[in-house]
Structures are given as C-alpha cells and as structure tokens.
Amino acid sequence: MKKYLFILVSGILALAGCVKDENPNVGPTPPTPQNYKDIVINELIAKDVTDPYYIDLSGGAADWVELYNKGTQAVNVAGMFITDTESDETAWQQIPATDNALTTIPPKGFLVIICGAADASGADLPTQILDSHILVDMGISSSKDSIIVLYDPEKTEVFHTANFGAEGPQGELPDDKSTGLAADGGAISTWTILESKTPGAPNDGGSVVEGTLVINEFMCSNDSFVVPGVEGDFPDWFEVYNTGDTPIDMGGWYVTDNLEDPLQYQLPADQPDLTTVPPHGFILLICDGLENGLHTNFKLSGSGESIGISKDGTSFIQEITYGDGLTVPNPPTDNSAGLDVDGGATWMVFTLGTDRVPTPGASNNPSK
C-alpha cells in the first residue's frame, strides 16, 4: 500500500499593489454557494498500525478521516472545520483555502484528511496542506474520543459521526480497523466497524465509477443531418457512452469544447431523469449554443478542436482532440466520427449511404 511521507515546507507569498475599479458600481462576484450539508464523514481510523496508509510528520503511523460528497454537485470544503473536541472551539481545525483543486470534492467523491500534525520534535503545527494532502493537528483516540464533528465555514454543524469510542456500542476500535458508514453517504444508523479500511474509495469495496463515461461519437459540421428528437436547425452534437454496469448521473458535471476552460457549460444538477446515463447506454449533448438542459452554450468547430468532460470542473474524465491527421479524425459535413464499437479504442468516420452511418444516441455497433 502506498504510504505518504510528509515533508514540511514553508514559504511567504507577498502581495502588493492594487487594481483600480473601472466600474465602482459593480461589486465583486459573489462566491458560488456550496452544498456543505452534502459532505459527510464516511470513514475514520484511530490506530492504523500495521502497514499504515499514511505517515505523519513525526514519522509514525497517521490517523485519518475520509470525507464523502453524497450530492450531485462538486463542493469546495475549504473553510470548513473538523474536530474531535466539539466543546472547545479553539481546538477546531479549519481546512485551508490555498488549493481549490485539492479541497474540491466531486459528486460521489472522497477526500482524506491526515491527522497528526506534529513534527519530529513533537511541536504542534497549524492545519495545512503538505505533499498534496490536508494535514490537521488532531489525533483520534478510540479510548478517549467518541465522535468527530464537521462544521461549515459559519461554524454550523453539518455532520457528526456515531459514537466510536470505548463507551460506544462498538466498544474500543481494534488496531487496523476503520469505522464508518456501511454504504457511502448512508444513514448514520449504519455506522459500523468496516471489514476493510478504504481511504479514498467506497466502503463496500466496490470500484469508483469515474472513468466509465467515454465520448463515443460526435458531429461537428451539420448542414442537413436530422438529429432524432431535435427540432429546428441542424445542430452539432456529441454522444457520451456509459461503459459500466451502474447508472451515472451527469447532473452538475461540466462539458466543454475548450480544454483551457473546463467549466464552460454545466449540466443541470436537479434533473436526473435528463442527465443520467444508463448502464451501457447513451446521452446526447446538443451543441447549438442554446445553454439549456442538454443543449450546450457552445458549438463544435468543423475544422477541428477538443471536447472534454469534467466531473469536478478541474480535471477531465475524458478529453479528445479531433482534426485532420489526428487519431480522432475530422469528419466531413453531415457525417460523424466515433468509436468503431461502443466504448472501444479505434476511431472511424461514419458516412451516410454506407453500412456505418451516424447514430446519435444509439449504438455504434452495426449489429445492435
């Protein structure tokens, strides 16, 4: 198992100067609201002794707490507080706001917080981000602690664990055993000692569904091809295919034709009937600039560009770049390019009047 050795680094960032406000009547852009109540403590361990997952700053085995986003939108947990001492606010640990890519949890995603922010001399250190992990000055003890509590930046409680201490229903946690929700984001009544410790992964031992969506087919120049179910002009489009056995709701996800702007268009987060891709099924994104539902705010370029799908708005589940001479071909007008079989590896052009024609929202496989 991979272990992480944290090396303390320090730096000072000096900011100077000011920018003149060209329009004093326009205030700053308000921050995007965060669904903090979608964040739960999903799993924790107090004594990860044998072959520990993480090493703290003192060189010893680190305790850890796993957060899980049960919602349909990404949540930046920067500014939230976590503590094992709810009665002493001075002991609450605040998640720093210095790395949004690290502190943003995608829908149905995880973030592991490492406990034990003391260096080799035993000196406590403030909550910080080190070696791409959040490190807090909080140790977990199943003999002394009973619950871990999570608060939003306004210090309103959003979640607390079941009692995992020696006086709790489970009794003191044995070495190398984690405790948490039996199913990710489930009811607090399911809190239990888990069979396996799985920081950053589902508690039931299953696999994370990320990566099971692929761009399966697209049309980037449409003069006369009728897209089933779409009225009006002849739009560009691209098709997403679910290679897995589990439905995947793309609500709140992002699509773009510019890999430098992963946030270009966000799919609606409150219409799962519209945005859920069934197992081995399809969803069709209409690129007509209408910016409504599955209609994106961009059109595709007939001369070649990129298409990307992002779950969290920072990294891509999949991205392609198409054009003449590239692995992904640039299809002629009214024809499409797609994978030779659904979810496959080989790209080809589907040409009208042949046995391999464009199939928006349907299988590329000629036998289906």
C-alpha positions as CSV (number, residue, x, y, z in Angstrom):
1,M,0.0,0.0,0.0
2,K,1.2,3.4,-0.8
3,K,2.5,5.4,2.1
4,Y,3.0,9.2,2.1
5,L,5.9,10.9,3.9
6,F,5.1,14.4,4.6
7,I,7.9,17.0,4.4
8,L,7.3,20.3,5.9
9,V,7.9,23.2,3.5
10,S,7.3,26.9,4.2
11,G,7.0,30.0,2.1
12,I,5.8,33.5,2.2
13,L,3.6,35.0,-0.5
14,A,3.7,38.8,-0.6
15,L,1.0,40.6,-2.4
16,A,1.5,44.2,-3.3
17,G,-0.3,46.8,-5.4
18,C,-3.9,47.5,-6.2
19,V,-6.1,47.5,-9.2
20,K,-8.3,50.4,-10.0
21,D,-12.0,49.6,-10.1
22,E,-13.1,50.7,-13.6
23,N,-16.8,50.5,-12.5
24,P,-17.3,51.3,-8.9
25,N,-21.0,50.4,-9.1
26,V,-20.2,46.8,-9.8
27,G,-19.3,44.8,-6.7
28,P,-17.2,41.7,-6.5
29,T,-18.6,38.5,-7.9
30,P,-20.2,36.6,-5.0
31,P,-18.8,33.2,-4.2
32,T,-20.5,30.1,-5.6
33,P,-22.8,28.6,-2.9
34,Q,-21.5,25.3,-1.6
35,N,-23.8,22.4,-0.5
36,Y,-21.9,21.8,2.7
37,K,-24.6,19.5,4.0
38,D,-23.8,17.0,1.3
39,I,-20.4,16.4,2.9
40,V,-20.3,13.6,5.5
41,I,-17.6,11.8,7.5
42,N,-17.6,8.5,5.7
43,E,-14.8,6.6,7.4
44,L,-12.1,7.1,10.0
45,I,-9.3,5.1,11.7
46,A,-7.8,5.6,15.2
47,K,-5.0,3.0,15.1
48,D,-3.7,2.3,11.6
49,V,-0.7,0.4,12.9
50,T,0.2,-2.5,10.6
51,D,1.2,-1.3,7.1
52,P,-0.4,2.1,7.6
53,Y,-1.7,4.1,4.7
54,Y,-0.2,7.4,5.8
55,I,2.8,8.6,7.8
56,D,2.6,11.8,9.9
57,L,5.2,14.5,10.3
58,S,6.7,12.7,13.4
59,G,7.4,9.6,11.2
60,G,4.7,7.5,12.9
61,A,1.5,5.9,11.5
62,A,-1.1,8.6,11.0
63,D,-4.8,8.5,11.9
64,W,-7.1,9.7,9.1
65,V,-10.7,10.8,8.3
66,E,-12.4,10.4,5.0
67,L,-14.9,12.9,3.8
68,Y,-17.5,12.0,1.1
69,N,-19.7,14.1,-1.1
70,K,-23.1,12.5,-1.3
71,G,-24.6,15.2,-3.5
72,T,-24.8,15.9,-7.3
73,Q,-22.5,19.0,-7.3
74,A,-18.9,19.5,-6.5
75,V,-18.3,21.1,-3.1
76,N,-15.2,23.0,-2.1
77,V,-14.7,22.2,1.6
78,A,-12.1,24.9,2.1
79,G,-13.0,26.9,5.3
80,M,-14.9,24.0,6.9
81,F,-14.0,22.9,10.4
82,I,-13.4,19.4,11.8
83,T,-12.8,18.5,15.4
84,D,-12.7,15.7,18.0
85,T,-13.4,18.2,20.7
86,E,-16.7,19.9,19.9
87,S,-16.9,21.6,23.3
88,D,-13.6,23.5,22.7
89,E,-13.8,25.8,19.7
90,T,-10.2,26.7,19.9
91,A,-9.4,23.1,19.1
92,W,-11.4,23.1,15.8
93,Q,-9.3,22.6,12.8
94,Q,-10.1,24.6,9.7
95,I,-9.5,23.3,6.2
96,P,-7.2,25.8,4.4
97,A,-8.2,27.6,1.3
98,T,-4.9,27.6,-0.6
99,D,-5.6,24.8,-3.1
100,N,-9.1,24.6,-4.6
101,A,-8.1,21.6,-6.8
102,L,-7.3,19.6,-3.6
103,T,-10.2,20.8,-1.4
104,T,-13.0,20.4,-4.0
105,I,-14.8,17.0,-3.7
106,P,-16.6,15.9,-6.8
107,P,-20.1,14.4,-6.6
108,K,-19.8,10.9,-5.1
109,G,-16.1,11.6,-4.5
110,F,-13.8,11.4,-1.5
111,L,-11.2,13.5,0.3
112,V,-8.9,12.0,3.0
113,I,-7.7,14.3,5.9
114,I,-4.5,13.2,7.6
115,C,-4.3,13.6,11.4
116,G,-1.2,14.1,13.5
117,A,0.4,17.5,12.6
118,A,3.3,17.3,14.9
119,D,6.9,17.4,13.7
120,A,9.7,15.1,14.9
121,S,10.3,17.3,17.9
122,G,6.7,16.9,19.0
123,A,5.8,20.5,18.2
124,D,2.2,21.0,17.0
125,L,1.7,22.7,13.7
126,P,-1.3,24.5,12.2
127,T,-3.7,22.9,9.8
128,Q,-2.0,23.0,6.4
129,I,-1.6,21.3,3.0
130,L,1.5,19.3,2.6
131,D,2.6,16.9,-0.1
132,S,-0.9,17.3,-1.7
133,H,-2.7,16.3,1.4
134,I,-4.6,18.2,4.1
135,L,-2.8,17.7,7.5
136,V,-4.6,18.7,10.7
137,D,-3.4,18.9,14.3
138,M,-5.9,16.4,15.6
139,G,-5.2,12.9,16.7
140,I,-8.0,10.3,17.0
141,S,-8.2,8.1,20.1
142,S,-10.9,5.4,20.4
143,S,-10.2,5.2,24.1
144,K,-10.6,9.0,24.7
145,D,-12.7,10.3,21.8
146,S,-16.3,9.5,21.0
147,I,-17.3,11.4,17.9
148,I,-15.8,13.6,15.1
149,V,-17.8,16.7,14.2
150,L,-17.9,18.6,10.9
151,Y,-18.9,22.3,10.6
152,D,-19.4,24.6,7.7
153,P,-17.3,27.9,7.5
154,E,-20.0,29.7,9.5
155,K,-19.5,27.1,12.3
156,T,-22.8,25.4,11.9
157,E,-22.7,21.7,12.4
158,V,-23.3,19.7,9.2
159,F,-22.4,16.2,10.4
160,H,-21.2,14.2,13.3
161,T,-20.2,10.5,13.5
162,A,-21.8,7.8,15.6
163,N,-20.0,7.1,18.9
164,F,-16.9,5.1,18.0
165,G,-15.3,5.4,21.5
166,A,-14.8,2.8,24.2
167,E,-18.2,3.6,25.7
168,G,-19.9,3.4,22.3
169,P,-21.9,0.4,21.0
170,Q,-18.9,-0.9,19.1
171,G,-16.5,-0.6,22.0
172,E,-12.9,0.5,21.5
173,L,-11.8,0.1,17.9
174,P,-9.3,-2.7,17.4
175,D,-5.9,-2.0,15.7
176,D,-6.0,-1.6,11.9
177,K,-9.8,-1.5,11.8
178,S,-11.7,1.6,10.5
179,T,-15.2,2.6,11.3
180,G,-17.7,4.3,9.1
181,L,-20.9,4.2,7.1
182,A,-21.8,0.8,5.8
183,A,-22.6,2.4,2.4
184,D,-21.0,5.6,1.2
185,G,-23.1,8.6,2.5
186,G,-25.7,6.3,4.1
187,A,-27.8,6.7,7.2
188,I,-25.9,7.3,10.5
189,S,-27.7,4.2,11.8
190,T,-25.5,2.1,9.5
191,W,-22.3,3.2,11.2
192,T,-20.2,0.1,11.9
193,I,-16.7,-1.4,12.1
194,L,-15.8,-2.0,8.5
195,E,-14.3,-5.2,7.1
196,S,-11.6,-3.3,5.2
197,K,-10.1,0.1,5.5
198,T,-10.6,2.0,2.2
199,P,-9.5,5.6,2.4
200,G,-10.5,7.5,-0.7
201,A,-12.6,4.6,-2.0
202,P,-16.0,3.1,-1.5
203,N,-16.6,1.5,1.9
204,D,-18.2,-1.6,0.3
205,G,-15.1,-2.4,-1.6
206,G,-16.6,-1.6,-4.9
207,S,-14.9,0.5,-7.6
208,V,-15.3,4.2,-8.1
209,V,-17.4,4.9,-11.2
210,E,-15.2,7.7,-12.5
211,G,-13.7,6.8,-15.9
212,T,-16.7,4.8,-17.1
213,L,-18.0,7.5,-19.4
214,V,-16.5,8.0,-22.8
215,I,-17.1,10.3,-25.7
216,N,-18.4,7.8,-28.2
217,E,-19.4,9.8,-31.3
218,F,-19.7,13.4,-32.5
219,M,-20.8,15.5,-35.5
220,C,-19.0,18.9,-35.8
221,S,-20.4,20.1,-39.2
222,N,-24.1,19.6,-39.8
223,D,-25.9,21.1,-42.8
224,S,-28.7,18.6,-43.3
225,F,-28.5,15.7,-41.0
226,V,-31.7,15.4,-38.9
227,V,-30.9,14.6,-35.2
228,P,-33.7,12.5,-33.7
229,G,-35.8,14.4,-31.2
230,V,-34.3,17.8,-32.0
231,E,-36.4,20.4,-33.8
232,G,-35.3,23.4,-35.8
233,D,-31.8,23.8,-37.2
234,F,-29.3,21.0,-37.8
235,P,-27.1,21.1,-34.7
236,D,-23.7,19.8,-33.9
237,W,-23.7,17.1,-31.2
238,F,-21.6,14.6,-29.3
239,E,-22.6,11.4,-27.6
240,V,-21.5,10.0,-24.2
241,Y,-21.5,6.3,-23.5
242,N,-21.5,4.5,-20.1
243,T,-19.2,1.5,-20.3
244,G,-20.2,0.3,-16.8
245,D,-23.0,-1.6,-15.2
246,T,-24.1,1.2,-12.9
247,P,-26.2,4.3,-13.9
248,I,-24.2,7.5,-13.8
249,D,-25.9,10.9,-13.2
250,M,-24.0,13.6,-15.0
251,G,-26.0,16.3,-13.2
252,G,-23.7,19.1,-12.2
253,W,-20.9,17.8,-14.4
254,Y,-19.2,20.1,-17.0
255,V,-18.6,19.8,-20.8
256,T,-16.5,22.0,-23.0
257,D,-15.0,22.4,-26.4
258,N,-12.1,24.3,-24.9
259,L,-9.8,22.3,-22.6
260,E,-8.5,25.6,-21.2
261,D,-12.0,26.2,-19.9
262,P,-13.3,23.0,-18.2
263,L,-16.2,25.0,-16.6
264,Q,-17.6,26.1,-20.0
265,Y,-21.0,24.5,-19.6
266,Q,-22.5,22.8,-16.5
267,L,-25.3,20.3,-17.0
268,P,-28.4,20.8,-14.7
269,A,-27.9,19.3,-11.3
270,D,-31.6,18.8,-10.5
271,Q,-32.9,16.8,-13.5
272,P,-31.6,13.2,-13.0
273,D,-34.2,11.9,-15.5
274,L,-32.5,14.0,-18.1
275,T,-28.8,13.7,-17.1
276,T,-28.5,10.0,-16.0
277,V,-26.6,7.8,-18.4
278,P,-28.0,4.2,-18.1
279,P,-25.6,1.2,-17.9
280,H,-24.2,0.6,-21.4
281,G,-26.4,3.4,-22.6
282,F,-26.0,6.9,-24.1
283,I,-26.7,10.6,-23.5
284,L,-26.7,13.1,-26.4
285,L,-25.4,16.6,-25.9
286,I,-26.7,19.1,-28.5
287,C,-24.1,21.8,-29.3
288,D,-26.3,24.6,-30.6
289,G,-25.5,27.4,-28.2
290,L,-28.9,27.5,-26.5
291,E,-27.5,26.8,-23.0
292,N,-30.4,24.8,-21.7
293,G,-30.5,21.3,-20.3
294,L,-28.6,19.1,-22.7
295,H,-28.2,22.0,-25.1
296,T,-24.7,23.4,-24.5
297,N,-23.6,27.0,-24.8
298,F,-21.1,26.2,-27.5
299,K,-21.0,24.8,-31.0
300,L,-18.3,22.4,-32.4
301,S,-15.8,23.6,-34.9
302,G,-15.8,21.8,-38.3
303,S,-12.1,22.5,-38.7
304,G,-11.1,20.6,-35.6
305,E,-10.9,21.3,-31.8
306,S,-11.4,19.5,-28.5
307,I,-14.2,18.1,-26.4
308,G,-13.9,17.4,-22.7
309,I,-16.0,16.0,-19.9
310,S,-15.2,17.0,-16.3
311,K,-16.9,15.9,-13.1
312,D,-15.3,18.4,-10.8
313,G,-14.5,21.3,-13.1
314,T,-10.8,20.9,-12.7
315,S,-9.8,17.6,-14.2
316,F,-11.2,15.7,-17.2
317,I,-12.9,12.3,-17.1
318,Q,-12.2,12.2,-20.8
319,E,-11.0,14.5,-23.4
320,I,-10.4,14.2,-27.2
321,T,-8.9,16.5,-29.8
322,Y,-10.0,15.9,-33.3
323,G,-8.7,17.2,-36.7
324,D,-7.2,16.2,-40.0
325,G,-4.2,13.9,-39.4
326,L,-5.0,13.2,-35.7
327,T,-6.0,9.9,-34.1
328,V,-9.6,11.2,-33.8
329,P,-10.5,12.2,-37.4
330,N,-12.2,15.3,-38.6
331,P,-15.5,14.1,-40.2
332,P,-16.9,15.7,-43.4
333,T,-20.1,17.7,-43.2
334,D,-23.2,15.6,-42.3
335,N,-21.0,12.7,-41.2
336,S,-19.8,11.8,-37.8
337,A,-16.7,10.4,-36.1
338,G,-16.9,7.7,-33.5
339,L,-15.5,4.6,-31.8
340,D,-15.8,1.6,-34.1
341,V,-17.6,-0.3,-31.2
342,D,-19.2,1.4,-28.2
343,G,-16.5,2.3,-25.7
344,G,-13.8,0.9,-27.9
345,A,-10.3,2.3,-28.8
346,T,-10.4,2.8,-32.6
347,W,-11.9,5.9,-34.2
348,M,-13.5,6.0,-37.6
349,V,-15.8,8.1,-39.8
350,F,-19.4,7.1,-40.1
351,T,-20.6,8.0,-43.6
352,L,-24.1,8.5,-44.9
353,G,-25.0,6.0,-47.6
354,T,-22.8,3.2,-46.2
355,D,-23.4,0.4,-43.7
356,R,-21.8,2.6,-40.9
357,V,-23.9,5.8,-40.7
358,P,-24.1,8.4,-37.9
359,T,-26.1,7.1,-34.9
360,P,-26.7,9.9,-32.3
361,G,-27.9,8.5,-29.0
362,A,-27.7,4.9,-30.3
363,S,-25.1,2.2,-30.6
364,N,-22.2,2.4,-33.0
365,N,-22.1,-1.3,-33.2
366,P,-23.7,-2.3,-36.5
367,S,-25.2,-5.5,-35.0
368,K,-27.2,-3.6,-32.4
